[in-house]
Amino acid sequence: MELLLALTIGVLMASSVYLMLDRNVIRFLFGLILLSNAANLVIFLSGRLTAGAPPLIDEGAYAPTGVVANALPQALVLTAIVIGFGLLAFTLALVYRTYRSLGTVNSDEMRLAEPVSAPRTTPHPDPTAAPGTPPASDPTLDKTDATTTPTGGEARA
Amino acid sequence: MSWILVNPILIPLVTAVLAYLFRTSPAGRWISVAGTVVLLFASLILMGEVLEHGVIAGQMSNWQAPFGITLVADYLGGVMVVITAITAMATVIYTLAEIPERLERLGFHALLQVLVAAVCGAFLTGDLFNLYVWFEVMLISSFGLLVLGGSKEQLDGGIKYVTLNLVSTIMFLSGIGLLYGITGTLNMADLHLAVREVENAGLLTTIAVMFMVAFGVKAALFPLFFWLPASYHTPPVAVSAIFAGLLTKVGVYALIRSFTLIFDQDVTFTHTILLWLAVATMVTGVLGAAAMNDFRRILSFHIISQIGYMVLGLALFTPLGLVGAVFYLVHHIIVKANLFFVAGVAKRIGGSTDLSRLGGLYAHAPLLAFLFLIPAFSLAGFPPLSGFWAKYVVVKAALDLEMWFVAGASLAVGLLTIYSMTKIWGAAFWPKHPDGIKPRLGDLPAGERVALMAPIVGLAVLTCIIGLFPEPFVQFAETSAEQLLDPTAYVTTVLGVQP
């Protein structure tokens, strides 16, 4: 049984790596989900498998008798599942919002934050598409502008 | 004893709840400011206790270690909490003038306070799984802060930040699972003893490398740093500053903690990897900075470069090396956050962070120029500022081991740091502004000017104090390094045997 579970974890990890190598962010996300489940199984397996022996303590006793399942890893897995669920839900929402905003799920096309031609040493052929051109610089930028002004790269979107 | 340890986590959490409830009124931001002031006091009280007792530990809900969750503060943990409180306070004051009401309504201050709580929690916990939980709390609040506002750049940077950091935490989680599988405990002090009884040393080393990768992503080590320069320049400046100051340092702290307390068995293997990663991190970081042409992006790459020095101190694994690592950690948080604040003010009065769209700061805002020079020179390692002592100790530690190449590389990186700082100076401060703007500090409303400049002045003064009177700080770092290299006090305090 341990061997089977270990192999399953291996297959899950391998598939998740394959998925995460994809340029498509959605596929990357699916890979992440598999990876987080594989990690949960690792913890579960590290508590050793004991079939049909729930860690219940008899009435009046202070410790369970005989071999019982290790409850700690199961508690850890439960915590990890909850946390993982929250994070993955957030990531899904983020990917969706990014798709709505940038119009792509291809990570190669997501270059707004790091425009390709950033360094000064390689001049951009088209000056209008040069990154970092702010819309009319104004020293009295109001508070909203300070955080939302795009720093250029619009031409690539 | 327990309350003193819990306070630095509890205070920001309570502040977060209150700040969220009052997020639509101006009271919310003042609650946030008050919360960080109280946090600073609480952290100083904690530090006082640590200085008196060496190491203090508290068992949560009275579940004795190694069964319950333990909070521990030794010299390193204590000083990190203090410095977190200082950075948080500076950041919150800065946000008063930077964060628009729109973001405050969305719960900006609540997220910021949760982030601070998580960072403090990560510094204080004595349990590996608990550390994972704090990492996740830190992640989710930083995700929120990073994309709050939802501009295209933020989403673009956010995707990379979120995905790579999630991979790292899952790696960490798997490592925890495997470590539990071979030792049967997750209490860090107990692990220190338990790993000595593990028969399969090879497996332990493998797990050590998993932790190295997981914390390496957090700390932005070469070649795992790509999320950092992709995202750190996109959110509001205050967020950039607190991320730059604290988040990667939590990764470094976790590396230092785990590779002194738990994985100290196969030092020649693990710490040699760390050594060369550190050198590669220093060099690639500073070369990246030299290639950039944006104020904040240059600074982002510098974070990576400086992380190299801290990890180098750990990798040398000598008392002096660890002194350097601890000293560097503290100095860097102050200096880095401060440089981001300066970049934010430059953007505010000059209209951009792109160096080709900035200018005239020296002529029209000489105070800002002066306040840029202090952290910039400190980062590069000019005497008599704090960065000089930090670099000096690390390089000295490398020379003591006769690692000429490593020492030479770290000195060369220092020179290149000067180069990129000169680049910022030569483009943003010296020439005339390309659009003919006169970037004056005086043009800002008085209230905002105070809120923007107070944190910068405060942190600059702190840098100068550490630089001019390094003696007590170095002594502190020495005691801290002794505790790290010989964790007997840590272990006995946590496991309940009173020394």
Chai-1 contact restraints between the chains, C-beta under 6 A:
chainA,res_idxA,chainB,res_idxB,connection_type,confidence,min_distance_angstrom,max_distance_angstrom,comment,restraint_id
A,L32,B,L166,contact,1.0,0.0,6.0,A-B,restraint_1
A,L35,B,I170,contact,1.0,0.0,6.0,A-B,restraint_2
A,S36,B,I170,contact,1.0,0.0,6.0,A-B,restraint_3
A,A39,B,I170,contact,1.0,0.0,6.0,A-B,restraint_4
A,A39,B,L173,contact,1.0,0.0,6.0,A-B,restraint_5
A,A39,B,S174,contact,1.0,0.0,6.0,A-B,restraint_6
A,V42,B,S174,contact,1.0,0.0,6.0,A-B,restraint_7
A,V42,B,G177,contact,1.0,0.0,6.0,A-B,restraint_8
A,I43,B,G177,contact,1.0,0.0,6.0,A-B,restraint_9
A,S46,B,G177,contact,1.0,0.0,6.0,A-B,restraint_10
A,S46,B,Y180,contact,1.0,0.0,6.0,A-B,restraint_11
A,S46,B,G181,contact,1.0,0.0,6.0,A-B,restraint_12
A,L76,B,F129,contact,1.0,0.0,6.0,A-B,restraint_13
A,A80,B,L173,contact,1.0,0.0,6.0,A-B,restraint_14
A,I83,B,E136,contact,1.0,0.0,6.0,A-B,restraint_15
A,T91,B,V162,contact,1.0,0.0,6.0,A-B,restraint_16
A,L94,B,V162,contact,1.0,0.0,6.0,A-B,restraint_17
A,T98,B,L155,contact,1.0,0.0,6.0,A-B,restraint_18
A,T98,B,I159,contact,1.0,0.0,6.0,A-B,restraint_19
A,S101,B,K152,contact,1.0,0.0,6.0,A-B,restraint_20
A,S101,B,L155,contact,1.0,0.0,6.0,A-B,restraint_21
A,M110,B,D156,contact,1.0,0.0,6.0,A-B,restraint_22
A,L112,B,K152,contact,1.0,0.0,6.0,A-B,restraint_23
A,L112,B,E153,contact,1.0,0.0,6.0,A-B,restraint_24
A,L112,B,D156,contact,1.0,0.0,6.0,A-B,restraint_25
A,A113,B,E153,contact,1.0,0.0,6.0,A-B,restraint_26
A,A113,B,D156,contact,1.0,0.0,6.0,A-B,restraint_27
A,A113,B,G157,contact,1.0,0.0,6.0,A-B,restraint_28
A,A113,B,A230,contact,1.0,0.0,6.0,A-B,restraint_29
A,A113,B,T234,contact,1.0,0.0,6.0,A-B,restraint_30
A,E114,B,A230,contact,1.0,0.0,6.0,A-B,restraint_31
A,P119,B,A291,contact,1.0,0.0,6.0,A-B,restraint_32
A,R120,B,N293,contact,1.0,0.0,6.0,A-B,restraint_33
A,G132,B,D354,contact,1.0,0.0,6.0,A-B,restraint_34
A,P134,B,S352,contact,1.0,0.0,6.0,A-B,restraint_35
A,S137,B,G351,contact,1.0,0.0,6.0,A-B,restraint_36
A,S137,B,S352,contact,1.0,0.0,6.0,A-B,restraint_37
A,S137,B,D435,contact,1.0,0.0,6.0,A-B,restraint_38
A,D138,B,G351,contact,1.0,0.0,6.0,A-B,restraint_39
A,P139,B,I349,contact,1.0,0.0,6.0,A-B,restraint_40
A,P139,B,G351,contact,1.0,0.0,6.0,A-B,restraint_41
A,P139,B,I437,contact,1.0,0.0,6.0,A-B,restraint_42
A,P139,B,P439,contact,1.0,0.0,6.0,A-B,restraint_43
A,K143,B,P100,contact,1.0,0.0,6.0,A-B,restraint_44
A,T144,B,P100,contact,1.0,0.0,6.0,A-B,restraint_45
A,T147,B,G149,contact,1.0,0.0,6.0,A-B,restraint_46
A,T147,B,P236,contact,1.0,0.0,6.0,A-B,restraint_47
A,T148,B,G149,contact,1.0,0.0,6.0,A-B,restraint_48
A,T148,B,S151,contact,1.0,0.0,6.0,A-B,restraint_49
